[in-house]
Amino acid sequence: MIATTDLVRVSLRQVIRQRGFGVVFSIALGITAFIVLSVLGQEIRYKVGQDLVLMGGVNVLRVYMDDQQYPGQPVREFYSHTIQALRELPGVGTVSLNVRQGKGFTLRGAGERTLGVYIMGVDAGFGEVHSFLVNAGRHLSEDDVNKRRRVCMLGGQAAIDLFGDADRAVGKLVFLERDVFEVVGVVSGVMMGEWTKNGFIPYTTMIDRNWGDGKVSRLFIRAIGWQDVPYLRVAIPEVVREQQKAPYLVVYTNDLQLERVETTFMWVEALLWLGIVASLMLGGFGIWYGTFAAVRARTREVGLKKAMGGADADILAQFLAEALCKSVAGGAFGIILGCAIVMTGAGMLATGFSTALLLVSSIGSICFSAFIGVAGGIFPAMQASRMDVVSALRFE
């Protein structure tokens, strides 16, 4: 019986001589992708999902009191303890307070330029919920809201129409009836839509002047991910009605866009896993074909070994060990590359990762690599071990 150390040494030498680096690389690529998706899969899905939802705003829920549609009903508002209860719901990222009914004003800009601008009362989280980008200046702050300051934030198009440029708009004074407001920021974003022509002031300042409906009658709730939207659509009305009377509460979600995002993401994820499976299968077939080719090329060698007393088990072990060396080498290289990508990716995504999950994925990967080697090499190795001595020696 051949010694294990000799078996490993001879197998490694044969693998290097055969130059089966394509097979090793194919397995390594599949293992790398498997480790990265296993360890960072949730974070990657969240980041990709965020990019998708930003285009459709599907993870932003509009929650409002629709009392005005029913004659004789008082205009209800959201109480502070209701808002706090909503913030504590699982899956809720940010809750933004809003005076649902805004107010239109005619603003004077550069020179004699005037423009009708619809002003909305919002809080400091409004920009975060809708992923606004600051073109110039800053967002409204908590301090602005708490101190009821007379400050204003303009949409990008409104700033250009009034002052010709976003930078020129910052610091300018605009008149809203008898009050003077300072423009502190200009914002834009893919989720703004028609709001790019609007203005935004602290909702407390708007309520003080009794503009609009004078109450916090609408909330914008940003879910952490689009997967949380179906749950929140059901949970939000239950929580609100536990805290206060809300007979005509409306929770609006963009269901059509959500379905499209879910379908798109499902196909993207399926294609990723299909690529991993295809890469590993390619490696397995490479081992199968490569071992068959090695058996055929070394038929006389097998015959000589058998003629010199080599046992069938030794021949089987040698060819199987060569297949295992290829697959395990690919698995080991894939684990090293996968760990490096996980650490780099965690840094780029500004997130942590589970060391235990990385360890389990690595152990599972090396075991699966060995399985691929055995599955791909067992049949050719068995054929080699069962060769007839005379036929093998006569083979040319």
Secondary structure, DSSP 8 states (H G I E B T S, - for coil): ---HHHHHHHHHHHHHHHT-HHHHHHHHHHHHHHHHHHHHHHHHHHHHHHHHHHHHTTTEEEEEE-GGGSTT-------HHHHHHHHTSTTEEEEEEEEEEEEEEEEE-STT-EEEEEEEEE-TTHHHHTT-EEEEE----HHHHHTT--EEEEEHHHHHHHHSSHHHHTT-EEEETTEEEEEEEEEE-TT-GGGGG-EEEEHHHHHHTT-TTSS--EEEEEESSGGGHHHHHHHHHHHHHHHS--TTEEEE--HHHHHHHHHHHHHHHHHHHHHHHHHHHHHHHHHHHHHHHHHHHTHHHHHHHHHTT--HHHHHHHHHHHHHHHHHHHHHHHHHHHHHHHHHHHHHTT----HHHHHHHHHHHHHHHHHHHHHHHHHHHHHHHT--HHHHHH--
